[in-house]
Amino acid sequence: MNDPYTSPVNVMVLLVRDDGRLLAVRHKATSKTSPNQVTVSGGKLEAGEFVHEGALRELAEETGVRVAPEDLEFCQLVHYEGPDGVRVIGTVFTGQRWQGEAHNAEPGKHAAVLWIDPGSPPRDCHPYTREVLESFTAGRLYTTLTVPAVGGTP
């Protein structure tokens, strides 16, 4: 795999505050995959990374927050089919301890960072993220879904 952005693996971190809210990002209107939608921190695994490394990288790139590898916990596996027909494995971790203050570290991609209630996500939450949050609150470890063409993949 030469292109690091064509990985069939997606990685995410649900950063959980003491009040149960999760860290999320709001994408800009110009986003090709999630215009004006809310998602959790994550993205594609890059060449040479283990899933936890990719998840930690994405979290730091998007929010400026750092989590020690030993503070990550496996949360769920999501096997989804994107609108392009490609099936992707999504690996989700949680983190409850971190360093740094969450902020919009990618202002070219995101409009804001926000803390959301996983049991009542915003209306404009991406369908894939909504399913991840529903599985999180239900305690499901494995989910399959098809991501609709509107909004694309996370």
C-alpha positions as semicolon CSV with decimal commas, in nm:
position;residue;x (nm);y (nm);z (nm)
1;M;0,000;0,000;0,000
2;N;0,185;0,308;-0,122
3;D;-0,081;0,573;-0,056
4;P;-0,112;0,614;0,325
5;Y;-0,468;0,747;0,285
6;T;-0,614;0,436;0,119
7;S;-0,591;0,216;0,427
8;P;-0,891;-0,012;0,484
9;V;-0,857;0,066;0,856
10;N;-1,010;0,364;1,034
11;V;-0,904;0,454;1,388
12;M;-1,087;0,664;1,647
13;V;-1,056;0,777;2,008
14;L;-1,352;0,856;2,228
15;L;-1,202;1,089;2,486
16;V;-1,433;1,067;2,788
17;R;-1,468;1,345;3,048
18;D;-1,573;1,277;3,407
19;D;-1,927;1,394;3,322
20;G;-1,950;1,132;3,045
21;R;-1,926;1,375;2,754
22;L;-1,701;1,286;2,460
23;L;-1,466;1,506;2,261
24;A;-1,580;1,566;1,902
25;V;-1,495;1,789;1,608
26;R;-1,721;1,984;1,376
27;H;-1,605;1,969;1,016
28;K;-1,601;2,275;0,796
29;A;-1,851;2,320;0,514
30;T;-1,567;2,248;0,269
31;S;-1,511;1,894;0,401
32;K;-1,539;1,634;0,124
33;T;-1,650;1,358;0,361
34;S;-1,841;1,528;0,645
35;P;-1,944;1,884;0,553
36;N;-2,074;2,072;0,858
37;Q;-2,102;1,743;1,047
38;V;-1,983;1,635;1,391
39;T;-1,751;1,336;1,420
40;V;-1,520;1,198;1,686
41;S;-1,143;1,229;1,646
42;G;-1,009;0,978;1,401
43;G;-0,903;0,897;1,051
44;K;-0,725;0,645;0,835
45;L;-0,438;0,432;0,956
46;E;-0,113;0,532;0,788
47;A;0,153;0,295;0,654
48;G;0,365;0,138;0,928
49;E;0,127;0,220;1,215
50;F;-0,039;-0,011;1,462
51;V;-0,404;0,083;1,523
52;H;-0,340;0,240;1,865
53;E;-0,058;0,451;1,719
54;G;-0,282;0,581;1,442
55;A;-0,560;0,659;1,687
56;L;-0,324;0,854;1,913
57;R;-0,176;1,041;1,615
58;E;-0,518;1,140;1,484
59;L;-0,631;1,259;1,826
60;A;-0,319;1,474;1,871
61;E;-0,336;1,611;1,515
62;E;-0,700;1,713;1,543
63;T;-0,729;1,828;1,905
64;G;-0,378;1,880;2,043
65;V;-0,452;1,627;2,320
66;R;-0,203;1,353;2,403
67;V;-0,295;1,019;2,556
68;A;-0,035;0,769;2,673
69;P;-0,068;0,432;2,495
70;E;-0,128;0,256;2,826
71;D;-0,427;0,487;2,890
72;L;-0,611;0,372;2,577
73;E;-0,874;0,102;2,609
74;F;-1,024;-0,096;2,322
75;C;-1,390;0,000;2,287
76;Q;-1,533;-0,150;1,969
77;L;-1,478;-0,275;1,618
78;V;-1,694;-0,137;1,338
79;H;-1,698;-0,306;0,998
80;Y;-1,860;-0,069;0,752
81;E;-1,916;-0,035;0,383
82;G;-1,862;0,314;0,251
83;P;-2,061;0,473;-0,031
84;D;-1,784;0,370;-0,271
85;G;-1,846;0,002;-0,185
86;V;-1,514;-0,039;-0,002
87;R;-1,541;-0,223;0,328
88;V;-1,337;-0,073;0,608
89;I;-1,256;-0,183;0,962
90;G;-1,299;0,089;1,223
91;T;-1,114;0,041;1,550
92;V;-1,242;0,252;1,838
93;F;-1,058;0,324;2,162
94;T;-1,153;0,522;2,471
95;G;-0,930;0,742;2,681
96;Q;-1,011;0,895;3,018
97;R;-0,671;1,047;3,102
98;W;-0,486;1,288;2,878
99;Q;-0,245;1,576;2,865
100;G;-0,318;1,913;2,714
101;E;-0,625;2,127;2,662
102;A;-0,848;2,022;2,374
103;H;-0,853;2,278;2,096
104;N;-0,905;2,294;1,720
105;A;-0,558;2,192;1,607
106;E;-0,668;2,159;1,240
107;P;-0,851;2,486;1,167
108;G;-0,822;2,419;0,795
109;K;-1,040;2,109;0,836
110;H;-1,252;2,172;1,143
111;A;-1,468;2,460;1,257
112;A;-1,455;2,368;1,628
113;V;-1,405;2,106;1,896
114;L;-1,693;2,032;2,129
115;W;-1,793;1,798;2,410
116;I;-2,104;1,596;2,327
117;D;-2,341;1,364;2,510
118;P;-2,296;1,019;2,349
119;G;-2,653;0,924;2,442
120;S;-2,794;1,231;2,269
121;P;-2,557;1,332;1,988
122;P;-2,614;1,652;1,790
123;R;-2,858;1,633;1,498
124;D;-2,576;1,706;1,256
125;C;-2,369;1,412;1,378
126;H;-2,230;1,203;1,089
127;P;-2,428;0,875;1,050
128;Y;-2,114;0,665;1,104
129;T;-2,027;0,858;1,421
130;R;-2,388;0,828;1,540
131;E;-2,360;0,448;1,510
132;V;-2,026;0,445;1,694
133;L;-2,183;0,650;1,975
134;E;-2,490;0,426;1,990
135;S;-2,268;0,117;2,013
136;F;-2,057;0,288;2,281
137;T;-2,357;0,368;2,500
138;A;-2,501;0,016;2,448
139;G;-2,166;-0,149;2,526
140;R;-2,151;-0,329;2,189
141;L;-1,805;-0,446;2,088
142;Y;-1,885;-0,515;1,720
143;T;-2,109;-0,337;1,470
144;T;-2,164;-0,361;1,096
145;L;-2,320;-0,086;0,886
146;T;-2,337;0,074;0,546
147;V;-2,244;0,442;0,533
148;P;-2,480;0,641;0,311
149;A;-2,344;0,839;0,016
150;V;-2,451;1,172;0,165
151;G;-2,169;1,281;0,394
152;G;-1,929;1,007;0,282
153;T;-1,697;0,819;0,513
154;P;-1,547;0,968;0,828
